Amino acid sequence: MEVRAGIYARVSTRHSNNKDLTIENQILIARGYIKDNGMTCTKIYIEM
């Protein structure tokens, strides 16, 4: 059975200066988690 997942990434205006919390880093971390757990990423949602 294929498990599908979506990624929702956003940055609070209070934390917009923190490079660890960038949209790009959130997506990289989430993609790694999805891959490591045998899932497939089907959509990425971004809120800015």
CNS distance restraints for C-alpha pairs under 8 A (distance, minus, plus):
assign (resid   2 and name CA) (resid  39 and name CA) 6.88 0.50 0.50
assign (resid   2 and name CA) (resid  40 and name CA) 7.45 0.50 0.50
assign (resid   3 and name CA) (resid  38 and name CA) 7.50 0.50 0.50
assign (resid   3 and name CA) (resid  39 and name CA) 4.99 0.50 0.50
assign (resid   3 and name CA) (resid  40 and name CA) 6.29 0.50 0.50
assign (resid   4 and name CA) (resid  39 and name CA) 5.58 0.50 0.50
assign (resid   4 and name CA) (resid  40 and name CA) 4.78 0.50 0.50
assign (resid   4 and name CA) (resid  41 and name CA) 5.87 0.50 0.50
assign (resid   4 and name CA) (resid  42 and name CA) 6.28 0.50 0.50
assign (resid   5 and name CA) (resid  34 and name CA) 7.28 0.50 0.50
assign (resid   5 and name CA) (resid  39 and name CA) 6.63 0.50 0.50
assign (resid   5 and name CA) (resid  40 and name CA) 6.00 0.50 0.50
assign (resid   5 and name CA) (resid  41 and name CA) 4.91 0.50 0.50
assign (resid   5 and name CA) (resid  42 and name CA) 6.01 0.50 0.50
assign (resid   5 and name CA) (resid  43 and name CA) 7.34 0.50 0.50
assign (resid   6 and name CA) (resid  41 and name CA) 5.55 0.50 0.50
assign (resid   6 and name CA) (resid  42 and name CA) 5.68 0.50 0.50
assign (resid   6 and name CA) (resid  43 and name CA) 4.80 0.50 0.50
assign (resid   6 and name CA) (resid  44 and name CA) 5.67 0.50 0.50
assign (resid   6 and name CA) (resid  45 and name CA) 7.45 0.50 0.50
assign (resid   7 and name CA) (resid  27 and name CA) 6.99 0.50 0.50
assign (resid   7 and name CA) (resid  30 and name CA) 6.68 0.50 0.50
assign (resid   7 and name CA) (resid  31 and name CA) 7.94 0.50 0.50
assign (resid   7 and name CA) (resid  41 and name CA) 7.32 0.50 0.50
assign (resid   7 and name CA) (resid  43 and name CA) 6.36 0.50 0.50
assign (resid   7 and name CA) (resid  44 and name CA) 4.63 0.50 0.50
assign (resid   7 and name CA) (resid  45 and name CA) 5.92 0.50 0.50
assign (resid   8 and name CA) (resid  44 and name CA) 6.01 0.50 0.50
assign (resid   8 and name CA) (resid  45 and name CA) 4.66 0.50 0.50
assign (resid   8 and name CA) (resid  46 and name CA) 5.90 0.50 0.50
assign (resid   8 and name CA) (resid  47 and name CA) 7.77 0.50 0.50
assign (resid   9 and name CA) (resid  23 and name CA) 5.82 0.50 0.50
assign (resid   9 and name CA) (resid  26 and name CA) 6.20 0.50 0.50
assign (resid   9 and name CA) (resid  27 and name CA) 6.68 0.50 0.50
assign (resid   9 and name CA) (resid  44 and name CA) 7.65 0.50 0.50
assign (resid   9 and name CA) (resid  45 and name CA) 6.23 0.50 0.50
assign (resid   9 and name CA) (resid  46 and name CA) 4.96 0.50 0.50
assign (resid   9 and name CA) (resid  47 and name CA) 6.31 0.50 0.50
assign (resid  10 and name CA) (resid  22 and name CA) 8.00 0.50 0.50
assign (resid  10 and name CA) (resid  23 and name CA) 6.13 0.50 0.50
assign (resid  10 and name CA) (resid  46 and name CA) 5.83 0.50 0.50
assign (resid  10 and name CA) (resid  47 and name CA) 4.73 0.50 0.50
assign (resid  10 and name CA) (resid  48 and name CA) 5.86 0.50 0.50
assign (resid  11 and name CA) (resid  15 and name CA) 6.60 0.50 0.50
assign (resid  11 and name CA) (resid  16 and name CA) 6.07 0.50 0.50
assign (resid  11 and name CA) (resid  21 and name CA) 6.77 0.50 0.50
assign (resid  11 and name CA) (resid  22 and name CA) 6.60 0.50 0.50
assign (resid  11 and name CA) (resid  23 and name CA) 6.63 0.50 0.50
assign (resid  11 and name CA) (resid  47 and name CA) 7.25 0.50 0.50
assign (resid  11 and name CA) (resid  48 and name CA) 6.28 0.50 0.50
assign (resid  12 and name CA) (resid  16 and name CA) 6.10 0.50 0.50
assign (resid  15 and name CA) (resid  21 and name CA) 7.20 0.50 0.50
assign (resid  16 and name CA) (resid  21 and name CA) 7.38 0.50 0.50
assign (resid  16 and name CA) (resid  22 and name CA) 7.24 0.50 0.50
assign (resid  18 and name CA) (resid  22 and name CA) 7.06 0.50 0.50
assign (resid  20 and name CA) (resid  25 and name CA) 6.42 0.50 0.50
assign (resid  21 and name CA) (resid  25 and name CA) 6.36 0.50 0.50
assign (resid  21 and name CA) (resid  26 and name CA) 6.37 0.50 0.50
assign (resid  22 and name CA) (resid  26 and name CA) 6.23 0.50 0.50
assign (resid  23 and name CA) (resid  27 and name CA) 6.22 0.50 0.50
assign (resid  23 and name CA) (resid  46 and name CA) 7.54 0.50 0.50
assign (resid  24 and name CA) (resid  28 and name CA) 6.24 0.50 0.50
assign (resid  25 and name CA) (resid  29 and name CA) 6.12 0.50 0.50
assign (resid  26 and name CA) (resid  30 and name CA) 6.09 0.50 0.50
assign (resid  27 and name CA) (resid  31 and name CA) 5.93 0.50 0.50
assign (resid  28 and name CA) (resid  32 and name CA) 6.20 0.50 0.50
assign (resid  29 and name CA) (resid  33 and name CA) 6.30 0.50 0.50
assign (resid  30 and name CA) (resid  34 and name CA) 6.11 0.50 0.50
assign (resid  31 and name CA) (resid  35 and name CA) 6.08 0.50 0.50
assign (resid  31 and name CA) (resid  41 and name CA) 7.22 0.50 0.50
assign (resid  32 and name CA) (resid  36 and name CA) 5.96 0.50 0.50
assign (resid  33 and name CA) (resid  37 and name CA) 6.18 0.50 0.50
assign (resid  34 and name CA) (resid  38 and name CA) 6.40 0.50 0.50
assign (resid  34 and name CA) (resid  39 and name CA) 5.12 0.50 0.50
assign (resid  34 and name CA) (resid  40 and name CA) 6.56 0.50 0.50
assign (resid  34 and name CA) (resid  41 and name CA) 6.82 0.50 0.50
assign (resid  35 and name CA) (resid  39 and name CA) 5.74 0.50 0.50
assign (resid  35 and name CA) (resid  40 and name CA) 6.96 0.50 0.50
